[in-house]
Amino acid sequence: MIHRLVCFSNVIDLIKKFFAPTVKDESAFYLADKIIELQEKVAELEKENRELHDLVLEIETSLKSQIDRIHPVIYNISESNKGT
């Protein structure tokens, strides 16, 4: 019986926490601080994005040069004109 009362009490506490109003930081600079924090994060992500983009281009160039060394592209224009 006591165990059921403890469990019921825990459920009541959980329901009270769920429906309780949220507590917000009433600081005048709270939103400004969050905006600055997000702008810094965006700048950092843009920098990482540029670095990753540059690395992908570098890898692409390297792969193309390796493929060309293994199997060079031969353009046989005269053969393609015979069919027309």
C-alpha positions as CSV (number, residue, x, y, z in Angstrom):
1,M,0.0,0.0,0.0
2,I,2.8,2.4,0.9
3,H,4.6,1.6,-2.4
4,R,1.5,2.5,-4.4
5,L,1.3,5.8,-2.5
6,V,4.9,6.6,-3.3
7,C,4.4,5.7,-7.0
8,F,1.2,7.8,-7.1
9,S,3.1,10.7,-5.5
10,N,5.8,10.4,-8.1
11,V,3.3,10.5,-10.9
12,I,1.6,13.6,-9.4
13,D,5.0,15.3,-9.2
14,L,5.7,14.4,-12.8
15,I,2.4,15.8,-13.9
16,K,2.9,19.0,-11.9
17,K,6.4,19.5,-13.5
18,F,4.9,18.8,-17.0
19,F,2.2,21.5,-16.6
20,A,4.3,24.0,-14.7
21,P,5.1,27.2,-16.5
22,T,8.5,27.4,-18.0
23,V,11.0,29.7,-16.4
24,K,12.6,32.1,-18.8
25,D,15.7,34.1,-18.2
26,E,14.5,37.7,-17.8
27,S,17.9,39.2,-18.6
28,A,17.6,42.2,-20.9
29,F,20.6,40.9,-22.9
30,Y,19.6,37.3,-23.0
31,L,18.4,37.4,-26.7
32,A,21.3,39.5,-27.8
33,D,23.7,37.1,-26.2
34,K,21.9,34.2,-27.9
35,I,22.0,36.0,-31.3
36,I,25.8,36.7,-30.9
37,E,26.3,33.0,-29.9
38,L,24.4,31.8,-33.0
39,Q,26.3,34.3,-35.3
40,E,29.6,33.0,-34.1
41,K,28.5,29.4,-34.6
42,V,27.3,30.2,-38.1
43,A,30.6,31.9,-38.9
44,E,32.5,28.8,-37.6
45,L,30.3,26.4,-39.7
46,E,30.7,28.5,-42.8
47,K,34.5,28.4,-42.3
48,E,34.4,24.6,-41.9
49,N,32.2,24.4,-45.0
50,R,34.7,26.4,-47.1
51,E,37.5,24.2,-45.8
52,L,35.6,21.0,-46.7
53,H,34.7,22.4,-50.1
54,D,38.4,23.2,-50.8
55,L,39.4,19.7,-49.7
56,V,36.8,18.1,-51.9
57,L,38.0,20.1,-54.9
58,E,41.6,19.2,-54.1
59,I,40.7,15.5,-53.9
60,E,38.7,15.7,-57.2
61,T,41.7,17.3,-59.0
62,S,44.0,14.7,-57.6
63,L,41.8,11.8,-58.6
64,K,41.3,13.2,-62.1
65,S,45.1,13.5,-62.6
66,Q,45.6,9.9,-61.3
67,I,42.9,8.6,-63.6
68,D,44.4,10.5,-66.6
69,R,47.8,8.9,-65.8
70,I,46.3,5.4,-65.7
71,H,44.0,5.8,-68.7
72,P,44.6,8.9,-70.7
73,V,41.7,10.3,-72.6
74,I,42.1,10.0,-76.4
75,Y,39.9,12.1,-78.5
76,N,39.4,10.5,-81.9
77,I,37.5,13.2,-83.7
78,S,38.0,11.7,-87.2
79,E,36.3,8.5,-86.2
80,S,33.2,10.2,-84.8
81,N,32.8,12.2,-88.1
82,K,32.8,9.1,-90.3
83,G,29.4,8.1,-88.9
84,T,27.7,11.3,-90.0
